[in-house]
Protein backbone atom coordinates (compact mmCIF):
# COMPACT_ATOMS: atom_id res chain seq x y z
CA UNK A 1 0.00 0.00 0.00
CA UNK A 2 1.35 3.42 -0.96
CA UNK A 3 1.12 5.45 2.22
CA UNK A 4 0.26 9.14 2.19
CA UNK A 5 2.28 11.25 4.60
CA UNK A 6 0.08 13.25 6.93
CA UNK A 7 2.47 16.19 6.83
CA UNK A 8 1.64 16.50 3.13
CA UNK A 9 -2.04 17.10 3.92
CA UNK A 10 -2.86 20.85 3.82
CA UNK A 11 -3.78 22.57 7.06
CA UNK A 12 -6.70 24.97 7.42
CA UNK A 13 -4.28 27.89 7.24
CA UNK A 14 -2.90 26.60 3.94
CA UNK A 15 -6.42 26.04 2.60
CA UNK A 16 -7.38 29.59 3.54
CA UNK A 17 -4.29 30.96 1.81
CA UNK A 18 -5.07 28.99 -1.34
CA UNK A 19 -8.64 30.31 -1.32
CA UNK A 20 -10.07 26.79 -0.93
CA UNK A 21 -11.92 27.75 2.26
CA UNK A 22 -14.12 30.85 1.86
CA UNK A 23 -13.27 33.45 4.47
CA UNK A 24 -16.96 34.08 5.14
CA UNK A 25 -18.79 37.24 6.10
CA UNK A 26 -19.80 36.59 9.70
CA UNK A 27 -19.02 39.41 12.13
CA UNK A 28 -19.80 37.30 15.20
CA UNK A 29 -17.09 34.67 14.82
CA UNK A 30 -15.27 33.72 18.00
CA UNK A 31 -11.51 34.03 17.66
CA UNK A 32 -9.64 30.75 17.67
CA UNK A 33 -6.17 29.95 18.95
CA UNK A 34 -3.95 30.73 15.98
CA UNK A 35 -2.05 27.46 16.33
CA UNK A 36 -5.21 25.44 15.65
CA UNK A 37 -5.25 26.65 12.04
CA UNK A 38 -1.89 24.90 11.65
CA UNK A 39 -3.00 21.70 13.39
CA UNK A 40 -6.34 20.95 11.72
CA UNK A 41 -6.46 19.56 8.19
CA UNK A 42 -9.24 18.78 5.74
CA UNK A 43 -8.63 16.24 2.98
CA UNK A 44 -10.66 14.29 0.45
CA UNK A 45 -9.33 10.78 0.01
CA UNK A 46 -8.95 7.28 1.45
CA UNK A 47 -8.34 7.24 5.21
CA UNK A 48 -6.78 3.76 5.01
CA UNK A 49 -3.78 5.20 3.13
CA UNK A 50 -2.74 7.76 5.73
CA UNK A 51 0.35 7.14 7.85
CA UNK A 52 -1.21 8.80 10.89
CA UNK A 53 -0.48 7.56 14.38
CA UNK A 54 -4.16 6.62 14.48
CA UNK A 55 -7.05 6.53 12.05
CA UNK A 56 -10.61 6.38 13.32
CA UNK A 57 -12.98 3.66 12.23
CA UNK A 58 -16.71 4.47 12.08
CA UNK A 59 -17.60 1.01 13.38
CA UNK A 60 -20.74 -0.81 14.40
CA UNK A 61 -21.31 -2.04 17.93
CA UNK A 62 -19.87 -5.49 17.30
CA UNK A 63 -16.51 -4.10 16.10
CA UNK A 64 -16.37 -7.08 13.74
CA UNK A 65 -16.42 -5.17 10.47
CA UNK A 66 -19.17 -3.96 8.18
CA UNK A 67 -19.67 -1.77 5.14
CA UNK A 68 -18.31 1.63 4.14
CA UNK A 69 -15.18 2.86 5.89
CA UNK A 70 -15.49 0.06 8.46
CA UNK A 71 -15.16 -2.64 5.81
CA UNK A 72 -12.41 -0.74 4.00
CA UNK A 73 -10.32 -0.49 7.16
CA UNK A 74 -10.73 -4.18 7.97
CA UNK A 75 -9.80 -5.20 4.43
CA UNK A 76 -6.72 -2.99 4.40
CA UNK A 77 -5.59 -3.99 7.90
CA UNK A 78 -5.93 -7.71 7.27
CA UNK A 79 -7.40 -10.55 9.37
CA UNK A 80 -5.24 -9.70 12.38
CA UNK A 81 -7.44 -6.67 13.04
CA UNK A 82 -10.60 -8.77 13.24
CA UNK A 83 -8.84 -11.19 15.56
CA UNK A 84 -7.96 -8.40 17.99
CA UNK A 85 -11.41 -6.83 17.67
CA UNK A 86 -12.98 -10.11 18.81
CA UNK A 87 -11.20 -9.68 22.15
CA UNK A 88 -12.78 -6.24 22.73
CA UNK A 89 -16.32 -7.60 23.18
CA UNK A 90 -17.96 -4.80 21.21
CA UNK A 91 -18.35 -1.11 21.93
CA UNK A 92 -21.19 1.10 23.16
CA UNK A 93 -22.55 3.95 21.05
CA UNK A 94 -20.56 7.10 21.78
CA UNK A 95 -17.57 5.17 23.13
CA UNK A 96 -14.28 4.20 21.49
CA UNK A 97 -11.68 1.40 21.70
CA UNK A 98 -8.22 1.14 20.20
CA UNK A 99 -6.32 -1.60 18.37
CA UNK A 100 -3.13 -1.95 16.40
CA UNK A 101 -3.13 -0.93 12.74
CA UNK A 102 -1.54 -4.14 11.44
CA UNK A 103 -1.16 -3.87 7.65
CA UNK A 104 -2.36 -0.27 7.54
CA UNK A 105 0.15 2.59 7.30
CA UNK A 106 -1.42 3.90 10.51
CA UNK A 107 0.00 2.57 13.76
CA UNK A 108 -3.39 2.30 15.46
CA UNK A 109 -7.09 2.14 14.68
CA UNK A 110 -9.51 3.81 17.07
CA UNK A 111 -12.94 2.25 16.66
CA UNK A 112 -15.94 4.36 17.61
CA UNK A 113 -19.66 3.71 17.28
CA UNK A 114 -21.69 6.66 16.13
CA UNK A 115 -25.43 7.10 16.71
CA UNK A 116 -28.05 6.04 14.20
CA UNK A 117 -29.82 9.32 13.64
CA UNK A 118 -33.44 9.83 14.66
CA UNK A 119 -34.97 13.30 14.48
CA UNK A 120 -37.11 12.56 17.53
CA UNK A 121 -33.89 12.03 19.52
CA UNK A 122 -31.87 14.85 18.04
CA UNK A 123 -30.33 16.07 21.30
CA UNK A 124 -29.25 12.59 22.37
CA UNK A 125 -27.83 11.85 18.93
CA UNK A 126 -25.84 15.09 19.07
CA UNK A 127 -24.48 14.19 22.52
CA UNK A 128 -23.44 10.72 21.36
CA UNK A 129 -21.79 12.00 18.20
CA UNK A 130 -19.78 14.56 20.15
CA UNK A 131 -18.83 11.82 22.59
CA UNK A 132 -17.40 9.73 19.73
CA UNK A 133 -14.95 12.48 18.84
CA UNK A 134 -14.11 13.23 22.47
CA UNK A 135 -13.41 9.59 23.33
CA UNK A 136 -11.21 9.12 20.25
CA UNK A 137 -9.20 12.24 21.08
CA UNK A 138 -8.85 11.13 24.70
CA UNK A 139 -7.50 7.73 23.64
CA UNK A 140 -5.01 9.32 21.26
CA UNK A 141 -3.76 11.80 23.85
CA UNK A 142 -3.62 9.10 26.51
CA UNK A 143 -1.16 7.17 24.36
CA UNK A 144 0.85 10.29 23.46
CA UNK A 145 -0.07 10.01 19.80
CA UNK A 146 0.62 13.06 17.65
CA UNK A 147 -1.63 12.61 14.62
CA UNK A 148 -5.17 11.31 14.19
CA UNK A 149 -7.46 11.12 11.16
CA UNK A 150 -11.27 11.07 11.34
CA UNK A 151 -13.81 9.98 8.74
CA UNK A 152 -17.30 11.53 8.86
CA UNK A 153 -18.84 9.53 11.68
CA UNK A 154 -22.55 8.62 11.35
CA UNK A 155 -23.00 10.87 8.31
CA UNK A 156 -23.38 7.98 5.85
CA UNK A 157 -25.79 5.06 6.23
CA UNK A 158 -26.47 6.04 9.86
CA UNK A 159 -28.30 9.06 8.50
CA UNK A 160 -26.88 11.95 10.52
CA UNK A 161 -27.63 15.21 8.64
CA UNK A 162 -24.24 16.16 7.16
CA UNK A 163 -24.48 19.88 7.96
CA UNK A 164 -25.36 19.23 11.61
CA UNK A 165 -22.84 16.42 11.89
CA UNK A 166 -20.02 18.52 10.45
CA UNK A 167 -20.79 21.35 12.88
CA UNK A 168 -20.63 18.95 15.83
CA UNK A 169 -17.40 17.48 14.49
CA UNK A 170 -15.67 20.84 14.10
CA UNK A 171 -16.95 22.26 17.40
CA UNK A 172 -16.02 19.18 19.43
CA UNK A 173 -12.50 19.02 18.02
CA UNK A 174 -11.97 22.73 18.60
CA UNK A 175 -13.24 22.55 22.18
CA UNK A 176 -11.06 19.54 22.99
CA UNK A 177 -7.88 21.04 21.60
CA UNK A 178 -8.47 24.36 23.33
CA UNK A 179 -8.97 22.57 26.65
CA UNK A 180 -5.89 20.40 26.06
CA UNK A 181 -3.23 22.76 24.70
CA UNK A 182 -0.08 21.18 23.36
CA UNK A 183 -1.75 17.85 22.66
CA UNK A 184 -1.89 16.39 19.13
CA UNK A 185 0.10 18.05 16.38
CA UNK A 186 -2.39 17.26 13.60
CA UNK A 187 -6.07 16.31 13.42
CA UNK A 188 -7.16 15.39 9.91
CA UNK A 189 -10.78 15.41 8.79
CA UNK A 190 -11.07 12.95 5.92
CA UNK A 191 -14.01 13.12 3.52
CA UNK A 192 -14.66 10.65 0.73
CA UNK A 193 -16.90 12.72 -1.55
CA UNK A 194 -16.76 16.22 -2.98
CA UNK A 195 -20.28 16.77 -1.64
CA UNK A 196 -19.13 16.17 1.93
CA UNK A 197 -16.09 18.33 1.31
CA UNK A 198 -18.40 21.20 0.36
CA UNK A 199 -20.38 20.69 3.58
CA UNK A 200 -17.24 21.15 5.67
CA UNK A 201 -15.89 24.03 3.60
CA UNK A 202 -19.13 25.95 4.12
CA UNK A 203 -18.81 25.77 7.93
CA UNK A 204 -15.12 25.91 8.75
CA UNK A 205 -14.89 29.71 8.83
CA UNK A 206 -17.51 29.83 11.59
CA UNK A 207 -15.79 27.29 13.87
CA UNK A 208 -12.17 27.90 12.87
CA UNK A 209 -12.21 31.51 11.63
CA UNK A 210 -9.18 32.79 9.74
CA UNK A 211 -6.76 35.17 11.39
CA UNK A 212 -5.57 38.39 9.78
CA UNK A 213 -2.74 36.61 8.01
CA UNK A 214 -5.17 34.22 6.30
CA UNK A 215 -7.56 36.98 5.28
CA UNK A 216 -4.81 39.09 3.77
CA UNK A 217 -3.41 36.18 1.80
CA UNK A 218 -6.85 35.18 0.56
CA UNK A 219 -7.23 38.49 -1.26
CA UNK A 220 -3.69 38.48 -2.57
CA UNK A 221 -2.25 41.20 -0.33
C-alpha positions as CSV (number, residue, x, y, z in Angstrom):
1,X,0.0,0.0,0.0
2,X,1.3,3.4,-1.0
3,X,1.1,5.5,2.2
4,X,0.3,9.1,2.2
5,X,2.3,11.3,4.6
6,X,0.1,13.3,6.9
7,X,2.5,16.2,6.8
8,X,1.6,16.5,3.1
9,X,-2.0,17.1,3.9
10,X,-2.9,20.9,3.8
11,X,-3.8,22.6,7.1
12,X,-6.7,25.0,7.4
13,X,-4.3,27.9,7.2
14,X,-2.9,26.6,3.9
15,X,-6.4,26.0,2.6
16,X,-7.4,29.6,3.5
17,X,-4.3,31.0,1.8
18,X,-5.1,29.0,-1.3
19,X,-8.6,30.3,-1.3
20,X,-10.1,26.8,-0.9
21,X,-11.9,27.7,2.3
22,X,-14.1,30.8,1.9
23,X,-13.3,33.5,4.5
24,X,-17.0,34.1,5.1
25,X,-18.8,37.2,6.1
26,X,-19.8,36.6,9.7
27,X,-19.0,39.4,12.1
28,X,-19.8,37.3,15.2
29,X,-17.1,34.7,14.8
30,X,-15.3,33.7,18.0
31,X,-11.5,34.0,17.7
32,X,-9.6,30.7,17.7
33,X,-6.2,29.9,19.0
34,X,-3.9,30.7,16.0
35,X,-2.0,27.5,16.3
36,X,-5.2,25.4,15.6
37,X,-5.3,26.6,12.0
38,X,-1.9,24.9,11.7
39,X,-3.0,21.7,13.4
40,X,-6.3,20.9,11.7
41,X,-6.5,19.6,8.2
42,X,-9.2,18.8,5.7
43,X,-8.6,16.2,3.0
44,X,-10.7,14.3,0.5
45,X,-9.3,10.8,0.0
46,X,-8.9,7.3,1.4
47,X,-8.3,7.2,5.2
48,X,-6.8,3.8,5.0
49,X,-3.8,5.2,3.1
50,X,-2.7,7.8,5.7
51,X,0.4,7.1,7.8
52,X,-1.2,8.8,10.9
53,X,-0.5,7.6,14.4
54,X,-4.2,6.6,14.5
55,X,-7.0,6.5,12.1
56,X,-10.6,6.4,13.3
57,X,-13.0,3.7,12.2
58,X,-16.7,4.5,12.1
59,X,-17.6,1.0,13.4
60,X,-20.7,-0.8,14.4
61,X,-21.3,-2.0,17.9
62,X,-19.9,-5.5,17.3
63,X,-16.5,-4.1,16.1
64,X,-16.4,-7.1,13.7
65,X,-16.4,-5.2,10.5
66,X,-19.2,-4.0,8.2
67,X,-19.7,-1.8,5.1
68,X,-18.3,1.6,4.1
69,X,-15.2,2.9,5.9
70,X,-15.5,0.1,8.5
71,X,-15.2,-2.6,5.8
72,X,-12.4,-0.7,4.0
73,X,-10.3,-0.5,7.2
74,X,-10.7,-4.2,8.0
75,X,-9.8,-5.2,4.4
76,X,-6.7,-3.0,4.4
77,X,-5.6,-4.0,7.9
78,X,-5.9,-7.7,7.3
79,X,-7.4,-10.5,9.4
80,X,-5.2,-9.7,12.4
81,X,-7.4,-6.7,13.0
82,X,-10.6,-8.8,13.2
83,X,-8.8,-11.2,15.6
84,X,-8.0,-8.4,18.0
85,X,-11.4,-6.8,17.7
86,X,-13.0,-10.1,18.8
87,X,-11.2,-9.7,22.2
88,X,-12.8,-6.2,22.7
89,X,-16.3,-7.6,23.2
90,X,-18.0,-4.8,21.2
91,X,-18.4,-1.1,21.9
92,X,-21.2,1.1,23.2
93,X,-22.5,4.0,21.0
94,X,-20.6,7.1,21.8
95,X,-17.6,5.2,23.1
96,X,-14.3,4.2,21.5
97,X,-11.7,1.4,21.7
98,X,-8.2,1.1,20.2
99,X,-6.3,-1.6,18.4
100,X,-3.1,-1.9,16.4
101,X,-3.1,-0.9,12.7
102,X,-1.5,-4.1,11.4
103,X,-1.2,-3.9,7.6
104,X,-2.4,-0.3,7.5
105,X,0.2,2.6,7.3
106,X,-1.4,3.9,10.5
107,X,0.0,2.6,13.8
108,X,-3.4,2.3,15.5
109,X,-7.1,2.1,14.7
110,X,-9.5,3.8,17.1
111,X,-12.9,2.3,16.7
112,X,-15.9,4.4,17.6
113,X,-19.7,3.7,17.3
114,X,-21.7,6.7,16.1
115,X,-25.4,7.1,16.7
116,X,-28.1,6.0,14.2
117,X,-29.8,9.3,13.6
118,X,-33.4,9.8,14.7
119,X,-35.0,13.3,14.5
120,X,-37.1,12.6,17.5
121,X,-33.9,12.0,19.5
122,X,-31.9,14.9,18.0
123,X,-30.3,16.1,21.3
124,X,-29.3,12.6,22.4
125,X,-27.8,11.9,18.9
126,X,-25.8,15.1,19.1
127,X,-24.5,14.2,22.5
128,X,-23.4,10.7,21.4
129,X,-21.8,12.0,18.2
130,X,-19.8,14.6,20.1
131,X,-18.8,11.8,22.6
132,X,-17.4,9.7,19.7
133,X,-14.9,12.5,18.8
134,X,-14.1,13.2,22.5
135,X,-13.4,9.6,23.3
136,X,-11.2,9.1,20.3
137,X,-9.2,12.2,21.1
138,X,-8.8,11.1,24.7
139,X,-7.5,7.7,23.6
140,X,-5.0,9.3,21.3
141,X,-3.8,11.8,23.8
142,X,-3.6,9.1,26.5
143,X,-1.2,7.2,24.4
144,X,0.8,10.3,23.5
145,X,-0.1,10.0,19.8
146,X,0.6,13.1,17.7
147,X,-1.6,12.6,14.6
148,X,-5.2,11.3,14.2
149,X,-7.5,11.1,11.2
150,X,-11.3,11.1,11.3
151,X,-13.8,10.0,8.7
152,X,-17.3,11.5,8.9
153,X,-18.8,9.5,11.7
154,X,-22.6,8.6,11.4
155,X,-23.0,10.9,8.3
156,X,-23.4,8.0,5.9
157,X,-25.8,5.1,6.2
158,X,-26.5,6.0,9.9
159,X,-28.3,9.1,8.5
160,X,-26.9,12.0,10.5
161,X,-27.6,15.2,8.6
162,X,-24.2,16.2,7.2
163,X,-24.5,19.9,8.0
164,X,-25.4,19.2,11.6
165,X,-22.8,16.4,11.9
166,X,-20.0,18.5,10.5
167,X,-20.8,21.4,12.9
168,X,-20.6,19.0,15.8
169,X,-17.4,17.5,14.5
170,X,-15.7,20.8,14.1
171,X,-17.0,22.3,17.4
172,X,-16.0,19.2,19.4
173,X,-12.5,19.0,18.0
174,X,-12.0,22.7,18.6
175,X,-13.2,22.6,22.2
176,X,-11.1,19.5,23.0
177,X,-7.9,21.0,21.6
178,X,-8.5,24.4,23.3
179,X,-9.0,22.6,26.7
180,X,-5.9,20.4,26.1
181,X,-3.2,22.8,24.7
182,X,-0.1,21.2,23.4
183,X,-1.7,17.9,22.7
184,X,-1.9,16.4,19.1
185,X,0.1,18.0,16.4
186,X,-2.4,17.3,13.6
187,X,-6.1,16.3,13.4
188,X,-7.2,15.4,9.9
189,X,-10.8,15.4,8.8
190,X,-11.1,13.0,5.9
191,X,-14.0,13.1,3.5
192,X,-14.7,10.7,0.7
193,X,-16.9,12.7,-1.5
194,X,-16.8,16.2,-3.0
195,X,-20.3,16.8,-1.6
196,X,-19.1,16.2,1.9
197,X,-16.1,18.3,1.3
198,X,-18.4,21.2,0.4
199,X,-20.4,20.7,3.6
200,X,-17.2,21.1,5.7
201,X,-15.9,24.0,3.6
202,X,-19.1,25.9,4.1
203,X,-18.8,25.8,7.9
204,X,-15.1,25.9,8.7
205,X,-14.9,29.7,8.8
206,X,-17.5,29.8,11.6
207,X,-15.8,27.3,13.9
208,X,-12.2,27.9,12.9
209,X,-12.2,31.5,11.6
210,X,-9.2,32.8,9.7
211,X,-6.8,35.2,11.4
212,X,-5.6,38.4,9.8
213,X,-2.7,36.6,8.0
214,X,-5.2,34.2,6.3
215,X,-7.6,37.0,5.3
216,X,-4.8,39.1,3.8
217,X,-3.4,36.2,1.8
218,X,-6.9,35.2,0.6
219,X,-7.2,38.5,-1.3
220,X,-3.7,38.5,-2.6
221,X,-2.2,41.2,-0.3
